[in-house]
Amino acid sequence: MSRLFVKKPLGQLLSEASETEKGLKRTLTAGSLVALGIGAIIGAGLFVRTAAAAGAHAGPAVTLSFVVAAIGCALAGLCYAEFASMIPIAGSAYTYSYATLGEFVAWIIGWDLVLEYALGAATVSIGWSQYLNKLLFSLFHTTIPYELSHSPFEVSATGVHGMINLPAIFILLLLTLLLIRGTQESATVNTIIVIVKVAIVLLFIGLGWHFINPANHTPYMIPADAGTVTLNDGSVVDYAQPRNHGWLGVLAGAGVVFFAFIGFDAVSTAAQETKDPKRAMPIGILVSLAICTVLYILFSHVLTGVAPFKDFLKAGSEASVAYAIDTYMPGYSWLSLFITIAILAGFSSVILVMLLGQTRVFYSMSNDGLVPPVFSKLHPKYRTPYKSQMLFFVFTALFAGFIPDHIVGNMTSIGTLFAFVLVCIGVLVMRKSDPNVPRPFKTPWVPVVPIAGAIVCGLMILGLGADNWIRLVIWLAIGFVIYFGYSVKHSKARKLQK
């Protein structure tokens, strides 16, 4: 049993973090990491989740939902920042867990992160495909045929069956090739994308502010007697339900908009490719999270001020921002086109960072002997894990091309929250086991912050549906087969313990 929880010595981790000719190339700065964080966080969540939470649960008080979700992320982010500055090596929560909670827990979180990064990238690429069709229709009044932009499990309203989602596979391939070319080049492209989408978000905030109707913000929280809304599919949302009004509605909305924050932890996976990780890592994690929180609150304040919250359910959450602009901002229909471009840009940068994060986690796992050596094989020129990148392209492309997004979408959140909980616990363990290790950044108010972070994220996990838990159990079962069939025989930490 003790060998099941063998820990990787901190000294060994720190020695691996030093750059060698065979290691990952250190090219990223604090600014690059902030851009990576914003690139991972601001995606469709800002445009889709805001309207969904406001329409069904929180109303104008969705701004408070963002504050609650941000608090949970910030608590975990402070813990991530301590680990990232102390252990500046690729692998994120997997690496931290290996040093604090042992190999078996590290394997679970490393395998679990596939749900966040790989399946997250697949899910987002499906959304990218859908919005590409919207853009093509807006510009040229044409779309990619349904058969070539949907999975075989989907059928159109006219009875057309999907075959393969080619646009989703295309964006995955394009970004995979970019990542193989180099992390610095990928970071540069990501920075450009971030500038574009943040500029459009700021444009909506600035222009929409003048169209805010104070009546839409009164009352600020949805009252219990707000009535009902009948959706396009015939289902009814009853605001008298406890989770659909008042403070409980705000908390339920926080569970919805939490998904809009997924991604900031991916910054920590690039620690081994950062020039000054001890200083840059905390900056990249916390600053990107802070910037996105401010943008989310301002955006949601304007959106719920421009249109009544019930309209978001009637219009459909995906089209609600464009609906609000076209209906309540006369003369600014061109802004709807810009919003679609921003969503496409947001999707692209999220996919980029997710693919980067996934291969860096498996790079560390491969170096530890827990997965085959192919995942740590670096390109002779670009010094990127190119074989791992291509393998994960095939894996994500199978999901993106042939599986509907609703099947794998919410599994992403379980992997993220699980990682958050373990990192928070890991800070407490490391403070006890290695109190004298230099910590360039220290999580404040220990043990209050880590305990609060674990509790808040744990409560969010409990709120996830039973279907997601069943899929998680099945996924972990597959992981256990691989661990006991391969990893225990090749683990370098176990060999050192003999």
Salt bridges, closest charged atoms under 4 A:
GLU16 OE1 - LYS8 NZ 2.92
GLU19 OE2 - ARG383 NH2 3.33
GLU82 OE1 - ARG431 NH2 2.79
GLU82 OE2 - ARG439 NE 2.99
GLU103 OE2 - ARG494 NE 2.93
GLU185 OE2 - ARG181 NH1 3.41
GLU273 OE2 - ARG360 NH2 2.95
ASP368 OD1 - LYS8 NZ 2.25
